[in-house]
Amino acid sequence: MQQMIYLLRHGETDYNTQGRYQGQLDSPLTELGKEQVQQNALMLKTFIGDANDWKIISSPLGRAVQSTEILCEKIGYDRKNVEYDQRLTEVAVGQWAGLTMPDIQQSWPNLLTNTDAFNWYFHAPDGESYEAVASRLSAWFEDIQHHPKVIVVSHGLTGRILRGIYAGLHKEDALKLEVSQDVFFKLANQKITRICSNFEDVY
């Protein structure tokens, strides 16, 4: 059975505009964020045919739920049929949730030593490790194997790791994948296709 997955990230949030790291905290979508989800939903609609042939699975965090509700409205999907899965939540950044990078640098300078722009998240006090996140996402992939058509609404870091697992990428390469909020991705045949304004790019 050929499986196809469309992976979307939630739209821009208030915390995104403030440079605050959300982790498993939450903040509402901005007006731009709502527009991003609407635009992605309209593009997605041109690919999927009857929305009711698909299974929509979302992170239960508020910004993903808000995005999923907009998506359902635009593609004609009954919101009551959405499944919410805790394993799709964003990477937990522990005590760094809600903080900006200057906040973190001031209070925990030593924890950022020998990190880079892509892996520093995993050094947060009380946060999740990459391996823990990869484990929960791998288990999620196993559990959805019997669904041939899946639409996923998740997060930036989680979406990177999901695509990395799917494509068999090393951690360092997975963490450098794009996290734009005005694109989404098709996962099929072990290939990942980037979709944005009717432009497709396979990698």
C-alpha positions in Angstrom: 0.0 0.0 0.0 1.5 3.3 -1.1 1.3 5.9 1.7 1.3 9.6 1.2 1.8 12.1 4.0 1.5 15.9 3.8 3.3 17.7 6.6 2.4 21.3 7.6 3.8 23.6 10.3 1.5 25.9 12.3 1.4 29.5 11.2 3.4 32.3 12.8 2.6 33.0 16.4 3.0 36.0 18.8 6.1 34.3 20.3 7.6 33.7 16.9 7.5 37.5 16.2 9.1 38.2 19.7 11.9 35.7 19.1 10.7 33.6 22.1 11.2 29.9 22.1 7.9 28.2 22.7 8.7 24.6 23.2 5.5 23.1 24.7 4.2 26.5 25.9 1.8 28.3 23.6 0.9 31.6 22.0 -1.8 32.4 19.5 -1.4 32.8 15.7 -0.8 36.3 14.4 -2.9 37.6 11.5 0.0 36.7 9.2 0.0 33.2 10.8 -3.6 32.7 10.0 -3.0 33.9 6.4 -0.1 31.4 6.1 -2.3 28.5 7.1 -5.1 29.6 4.8 -2.7 29.8 1.9 -1.1 26.5 2.6 -4.6 25.0 2.9 -5.7 26.3 -0.4 -2.6 24.9 -2.1 -3.0 21.6 -0.3 -6.6 21.4 -1.5 -5.4 21.2 -5.1 -3.4 18.1 -4.3 -5.6 15.9 -2.2 -9.0 15.6 -4.0 -11.7 14.7 -1.5 -10.5 15.8 2.0 -12.6 13.1 3.6 -10.4 10.4 2.1 -7.6 11.6 4.4 -6.7 11.3 8.0 -5.7 14.5 9.7 -3.5 14.2 12.8 -2.4 17.2 14.7 -0.2 18.2 17.6 -2.5 19.0 20.6 -0.7 22.3 21.3 -2.9 25.4 20.9 -1.1 26.9 17.9 -1.3 23.6 16.0 -5.0 23.1 17.0 -5.8 26.7 15.8 -4.0 26.0 12.5 -5.8 22.7 12.1 -9.1 24.3 12.6 -8.4 26.8 9.8 -7.1 24.0 7.6 -10.3 22.0 8.1 -12.5 24.9 7.2 -10.6 25.6 4.0 -10.4 22.0 2.7 -13.9 21.0 3.9 -12.9 18.5 6.6 -15.0 17.7 9.7 -13.0 18.9 12.7 -14.6 16.2 14.8 -12.6 13.7 12.8 -9.2 15.2 13.6 -7.0 13.0 15.7 -4.7 14.8 18.2 -1.4 12.9 19.1 0.8 14.0 21.9 3.9 12.6 20.1 3.6 15.4 17.5 4.1 18.2 20.0 7.1 20.5 19.7 10.4 19.6 21.3 10.3 20.5 25.0 12.9 23.1 25.9 12.4 22.9 29.6 13.4 26.0 31.5 14.0 27.9 28.3 10.4 27.9 27.2 9.1 31.4 26.7 12.6 33.0 26.7 14.6 34.8 24.1 18.2 33.9 23.1 19.6 36.9 25.1 17.7 35.7 28.2 19.2 32.2 27.7 22.7 33.5 27.1 22.6 35.7 30.2 21.4 32.9 32.5 23.0 29.8 31.1 26.1 30.9 29.1 28.0 27.6 29.8 25.2 25.4 28.4 25.5 27.1 25.0 29.3 26.3 24.7 30.1 24.1 21.7 26.5 24.3 20.4 25.3 25.8 17.1 22.2 27.4 15.7 20.6 23.9 15.1 21.3 21.8 18.1 21.4 24.2 21.1 17.7 23.4 21.9 18.7 20.0 23.2 20.9 21.5 26.0 17.9 23.1 27.8 17.6 22.2 31.5 14.7 19.8 31.9 14.3 19.7 28.1 14.1 16.7 25.7 17.0 15.1 24.0 17.1 14.6 20.2 17.0 10.8 20.8 13.8 11.1 22.9 12.1 13.1 20.3 13.2 10.8 17.5 12.0 7.8 19.5 8.4 9.2 19.9 8.2 10.3 16.3 9.5 6.9 15.1 6.8 5.2 17.2 4.2 7.5 15.6 5.4 6.6 12.1 5.0 2.9 13.0 1.4 3.5 14.2 0.2 5.3 11.1 1.5 2.8 8.6 -2.0 1.5 7.9 -3.3 4.9 6.9 -2.6 5.5 3.2 -3.4 9.2 3.2 -2.3 11.4 6.2 -2.2 15.1 6.7 -0.1 16.2 9.7 0.0 19.5 11.5 3.0 19.9 13.7 5.9 22.3 14.6 9.2 23.6 13.4 11.8 21.4 15.1 9.4 18.4 15.3 8.8 18.7 11.5 12.5 18.7 10.9 13.0 15.5 12.8 10.0 13.9 11.2 11.4 14.6 7.7 14.8 13.5 8.9 13.5 10.1 10.1 11.5 9.6 6.9 14.5 10.4 4.6 17.0 8.5 6.8 19.1 11.6 7.5 21.7 12.0 10.1 20.8 14.2 13.1 23.1 17.1 11.9 21.4 17.1 8.5 17.9 16.8 9.8 18.3 19.7 12.1 19.2 22.0 9.2 16.0 21.4 7.2 13.8 24.3 6.4 11.1 25.3 8.9 9.3 28.1 6.9 5.6 28.6 7.8 4.5 29.3 4.2 5.5 25.9 2.8 4.5 22.3 3.4 5.9 19.0 2.4 4.8 15.8 0.7 6.4 12.6 2.0 6.0 9.7 -0.5 8.2 7.0 -2.0 10.9 7.9 0.5 11.2 11.3 -1.2 10.3 14.7 0.3 8.7 17.3 -1.9 8.6 20.9 -0.9 5.4 22.7 -1.9 5.1 26.5 -2.0 3.0 28.6 -4.3 2.7 25.7 -6.8 6.5 25.2 -6.9 7.7 21.8 -6.1 11.2 20.8 -5.2 12.2 17.2 -4.4 15.1 16.3 -2.2 
